[in-house]
Amino acid sequence: MLMVKRKHLYWSPLIKETIQKGISLVGYIYSHTFTLNLLETFTNKKELMRPAVTRFATSFLTLERIHEEKDNLRRMFTSIEWVQNTLSKDAKGKEVAEIVIMTLFWENVVCILKVMEPLVRVLRLVVGEKKLAMGYIYESMEKAKETIRGSFEKNEQRYRDIFKIIDDRWNCQLHSPLHEAGHILKTAIYYDNKGLEFDFKVTKGLHDCIDRLVPNKEDRNKILRELSIYKNGEDMFGIEIAQRQRQRNGLAPALWWELFGLSAPTLQQLAIKILGSTCSAFGCEIRLYLRSFIQKRETVSSIRRCMIRFM
């Protein structure tokens, strides 16, 4: 609704400005003993700051927490205790109080949470340590986008700009043919969606991985022949226990291939290599830090210090 009412707004500055206001609000509260004590009184000692692995997730968690405490924060900044304190009279105090009272700020927070929550779920999958995520990333990103579509009632005008930002970042920093290959080699997905073999983007990703990860031409030819066995569910791929364990609550994809991929040994090796790969948001964080240093015209030694942090 916000974007329909205000068609001149663009999502990128809207998100940036709202997050900055939220961080400014939290930073102000935590930088003064009085406001921190007041916060504890009005929120029953609940914290607003929840650090996460990446700055993107931290921003989401910050907005989520202040939205959960919206009513308490409004009561806090309209209370007698606040009004009578000298902090309420200075410029910064007035600014943060205005943020809390501003209806538009909270409307923007709700809209941004609708966008960020599905993406944070993907990010948690990427940085999580409970399972190897390579076979899940592509599907998870598609589900995230579908959730965002639903949040905006599948009105393309309302989410078009959001998807452009997501796709630009995905293509620039996160995307890899490994994700498409992992998608088609994850049996729980493939055998329930046989149309994947006609999906140009997914199939191309698989063949890009074959070309890059299998240097021997004869092995590449073997994989092409073995793909038909996999696609048709023949031999070991079709036995009852293999079919049962390829379900979503069955074995991890790489382990499944190790146990049941013997009918296509060369493809099996490639599948285990791809599905056994780990994922990380590490590279994105390095890019963000380097970009920050460059924009601020930091010296070469500063950039070196940044790199050492990630070594």
C-alpha positions, 0 to 999 in steps of 0.5 A: 500500500505504501508504494501505491500511495507514494509512487515516487519512492524507490525501495533502496533509499526507503530501506536504507533510511528506515534502517538508519532511523532504527539504528539511530534510535537504538544507538541513542537509547543505549548511549545514555544511562537514563534512556537505557534504564527507562527502556528496561522499565517500559520493556521489562528489561528486554533488549533491542540489540540482537547481533547476528552473523552478518550486518544484514541480519543484524539490521533485520533483527534490530527492526524486528525487535523495535517493532515488537516493542513499538507500543512500549517505545511510544509510551517511553518517549511520551512518558512524564519521565522522558518529558521532564528529563533534559535529554528530551530538550536537545536536538538528538532527543527530539529527533529520536522521539519524533521517529518513535511517534512517526506513523510513517516510520512504523509503516515502513518498518512493517513493509521492510520486515515483509521483504527481509524476513524471507531473505534472512531465512535464506541467509540463516541457511547459508551460514548455518552449520547444521547441514550442507546448504548447497542443495537448498539455496536455489529452492530457498531463494525461489521460496523467499521471492514467492513469500514476498510476492504473497506479502504484497498480494502478488501485485507486481507493481508493489514488489518489482523494485524489490525483486530488482534489488534482490536479483542484482545482489543475487547475480552480483554476489551470491549466484553460482552455477553450483546452486542450479546444479545442486538444485537439480541434483537434490533428489527430493526436488528433482523427482518431484519436479521432473520439468526441471530438465526443461528449465534452461537456467537450471540445466545450464548451471548443471552443464557449466559445473560439469565443464568446470569441475570435470576436466577430463573429456571422457568423464564429461561424456560419461556423466552425460550418459549417466544423467539419463539413468538418474533422470529415469530413476533406473537401477540403484536410483529406483530401489525402494529404500533409495526412493524413501530416503530421497524425500525431504525428511530423508538423508542429506543429499550428499549422503544419499548420493554416496549410498545410492549413486553407484549406478552412475559412478562418475556423476556420483562423484560430481554430485557429492562434490557439489552437494558436499560443498559449504556455503557462506556469506563471508564473501559478501561481508568482505565486499561490504567492508572493502566498499566502506573503506574505499568510499571513505578514502581509507589508506592501503594499510586500512584495507590490509587491516580489513583483509587480515580480519577475515584471514 
